[in-house]
Amino acid sequence: MEQAPIKPEVSVSEIGQKCEQSIIQIGRVVLGKKEQIRMALTCLFARGHLLIEDIPGIGKTTLAKVLAICLGLKFRRIQCTSDMLPGDILGVSIFEQKTGLFVFHPGPVFTQVLLADEVNRATPKTQSALLEAMEERQVTLDGQTRRLDEPFFVIATQNPREQSGTYPLPESQLDRFLMRIELGYPGRRAEQKLLQFGDTKGVIDEIEPCLNMDQVLQVQTMVNQVHVSTALFEYVQDLLDFSRQSGNFSVGLSPRAGLSIVQAARSWALLSGRNHVLPEDIQAVLLGVVGHRLRSPEDLREIPREKLANLFQQVAIP
């Protein structure tokens, strides 16, 4: 059956429907991870970048690839290694004898959805080159600045720090990621389905786009127009003040973290089919936004998600 053409524009209510369709489509391949899929979509529409930290074999690469298909976006993947150079990501200029000129050959960063697999296996110099492109959304080489495609969304995966051969991302670079999530092991029912029917990668060919590039850009613009009340801005400020004054964290959240909470909450609300933010939206995205930005004051380690949730429950909800 031929798919009906996608409308050039979508309304707020249609965005919620398209989001649910995308979650269902991606969920056919990435089994039992509805919340994580929704978080990934939230991050993309908020014009952020996503960090996924988990062990190999959980489905991180598959999630990135299927998400790009569902949104009708170009997809590239780079496997980070210790011998990778910045030019392997950004591109290089090569001299051609026939023309006597240097010709630029763009790297994989010139795409719309870029998967940087095992980013903490790359050296700090290569990590910095990628994160600069993420922040500036452009690449400057040989004195010439080249804009990256829009939308530009990086999904970086990171192995647990205790695994060998890794170069941990410093806090200043972690802060460039809007959100961080963990996929975790599949639930028993989802894993049983996987074991019974085998690898789900064959389903990828059956995935149909739920949005196209122009609609994704439209949704990103609409996120900025989602209403946030004064009371909710004050709630976000209370969360920031708690992180700075409670003594539970080595360093409190920065203003950039506060902006990230608001933007992610706006995106979460829009994907729910609403043009206004509720306190539940802020609570839904809070741990994904702040978890990689906060450290324990005793040993500077990351704080477990459950403990972090309990700590922020001390902040009054409007």
N, C-alpha and C positions, 0 to 999 in steps of 0.2 A: 504494500500500500504506500502510495507516494505521500510524503510528508507535506502538510500545508505550509506555504511560505510564512516565514516569521515576520511579524509586523515590525515596522521600523522603530516604533516607540512603544513603551510600556507604561502603564499607570502603576500607582503604589500597590493597589490590590493585585494587579497582574504580577508584580515583582514577587510577592509572597507565593503565588501559585507557581511561578517559574522556579523559585528557589526550592520548593517542595519537589517539583519534578526533577530538578538537578540532583537533589539528595537521594531520591529514589533510584535514579539512573546510576549515580556513582556507587550507591549502596548495593547494586547488583554485582559489582566487582570487588569493592572493599566492604566485606561483610561485617555487619554488627557495629559500625562506627558512625552512626548518624550524628552524634554530637560533634565529633571531630570534623566531619565533612562540613557541617554547618559553620564551625569555627573557621575553616579554611575559606569558605565563601565570604564570610564576614570580613576577614582580613583583606581579601582581594578587593572587595567593593569599597573598603575604607582606604584604598590606595596605600596599603602597608605591605610588609613582607613577612613571610611566615617561617619560623624555625621549628622543625620537628626533631625531637630528641628521642631516640629509641634504639633498640638492638636491631641488627640486620634481620631481614626476612619477615617483617611485620606488615609491609604493604605501603611503605612511604612512597616509593617510586611509582607504584600503580596509582595511588591517590592523585599524585601530581599530573600524571598523563591523562587520566580519565577526566579530571577537572577541566583541563584545557580542551578536551574534546567536547564536553558538555557546554562550554561557553564559546565554542567556535574560534578558539585562539591558537596561534602558532606555538609549538612546544619544542624545546631543546633540552638536552640533558648533558651535564658534564660530570665525570667521575673524578673527584678531587684526589690527588695523590701527592706525596711528599716532593716529587720532582716536577710538579706542575709550575709553569711560569705565568706571570700576569698576561703575557701575550696569548697564551693558550685559551684564555677566557675573553679578552678584549679584542684580539685581532692583531695583525702585524702588517707592516708595509714591506713589500718585496720588490727589489729592483728587477725590471724587465729589460733585457739587453736590446730587444727589438725596438722598443720605444724610447729607451734611455730615461725612463721615468720610474718613480716608485709608485706601485699600485697597492692600495689598501685592501687587504683581505679580512673582512669582518669576522670576528669570533662568535661563539655561540651566545654571547650576551645580547646579540642583536636578534631578539625574539620577543614574544609577549609573555609566555610562561617559561621560566628557566628553572630547572631543577639542578641545584648544586649538591650532588650526593656526597655525603661524608665530608662536609666543608671543613671540619676540624682535623682532617688529615692533610690539608694543604698548609704550606708554610705561612707565617704571618704576613709576608709581603704579598703573596697571592690572595690571601683573605682580604687584605686591605684594598687591593685593586677591585675586587668584586663588590665590597661594601661601599666603596666610593661611587661606583656605578649605580648602586641601589639608591644612595642618598641623593646624588645629583641628577640621576636619570639621563646621564650623558657620559660620553667617553672622550677624553682629550689625548690624542696621540700625534706626535710629530707636529705639534703646534696647531692642530686642527681639532675643533670640537664637533663631535657627531652625536646627534640626539638619538636616544633609544626609542624603540617602538612604544606606542601607547595602545592599550594599557601595558604596563611592565610590572610583572609580579614574579618575585623570586621565592621559591620554596627551597630552603636549605635544610638538609638533614645532618644530624650530628650524632655521632656515637657517644655512648656514656663515657664520661671522663676517665673512668678507671681502665678503659680498654687501651691497649698499647698502640703506639704509633700515632698519637693525636697531639694537636697543638690547640689547647683550649682557647676559645674566643674570649678576649678581655671584655670587661664590663662595658667599656665605651663602645665596642662593636656589637655586643649583645643588645645594647640599647637601640640600635638601628632597626631591629626587628620589632614590628608592631606587636606580634603575638608569638608565643611558643606553646606548642601542644605536644602531648605524647599519645601515640596510638594505642599502645599496650597490647597484650594478648587478646585474641578474639574471645567472645563469650562461648560457653560450651555448645550452645545450639548452632552458632555461626561456624565454629570450628568443625562441628560434626558434618555440617553441610559441605564445608570445604573438603574434608576428608572423603566424603561420600562421592562427590561429583568431580573432584580433582581441581586443578588450577582454574581460576576464573578468568584468566587472561584472554581466553577465546571469546568471552562475552564482550570484550572491548570493541570488536568490530560491529557489534549490534547497537552500540550507543549512538543515540541521535542528539544533535545540539539542541539545547533548550533556549539558548540566547545566541546572539551573534556579537561581533566586535563592537558595532555601533551602539547596540543596546547595553553592553557592559559599560561603555564610556558614559552613556546616559545615566545608568544607575549610580556610577561613581559620582557624577555631578549631583544627583538627587540626594545622596547621603548628606552632603553639606547643608541641604535645606531642611533636614529633619529637625523639628522643634525640640529644644531642651529648656525646661523651665528653670527659673532662678533657684528654686529649691533643690533641683538636681545638680546644678552647678555648685551649690553650697555643699551638697553631699559629697561630690567629688573632692572638693577642697578639704572636707573633714577627713576623707580617706587619706589624702596627701599629708595632712597635719598629723594624723595618727602614725603614719609610717615614719615621720620625722621626730616626733616627740615622745613616743611610747617607750623607747628603749629596746624594742623587740627586734630592731634591724640595725645593721652596721651603718648603713647610710639610707636616708629617706628617699622617697620617690621624687624625681625631678619634675619641673613644669612640663617637659616633653612627655613624661609618663602620664601626667594629667590630661594633656591634649589627646594622647593615645586612647585613654579610657573613654573620653567623650566621643571620639570619632568611631571607635569600635562599637560603642553602645548605640550610636546613630545607625550604623550599618546593620547591627543585629535587629533593631526595631524595624528598619525598612524591609529586611528580609522576612519579617513577621507580618508584613502588609500594613504597617502603621507609619504615619508621618510625624510621630511624636515619641519621645523616649519615656519609658517607665523605670522606676527603681529596679525592677526585675531585669531589665536590659543591662544595667550597669553591673549588677551582681553576676549575670551570666558570663560576661566577658572579663570580669575583674582579674581572676586568677590567671587567665591566659595572657593578659597584658602585663601584669606586675610580677608574675612568678619568677621570671628570669632576670628581673631587675633588683631583687632584694636578697640579702645575705644575712645569715645569723651573726649576731655581734660577737659570739664566742670564738667560732672557728672559720668564719667567712664562707661557710658552705651554704648551698641553696637550702631553703626551708621546704620540708615536705608539704605537698599540696593540702593535705588534711589539716595540718597544723596552721598553715597560712589562712585557710578558710575560717578556722576557729578564731584566729586573732582578729580578723577584720569584722567578725560578727559583733565585736565590742563597739563598733561605730554605729550610731543610731541611724535608722533608715527613715527618710521623710515619708 
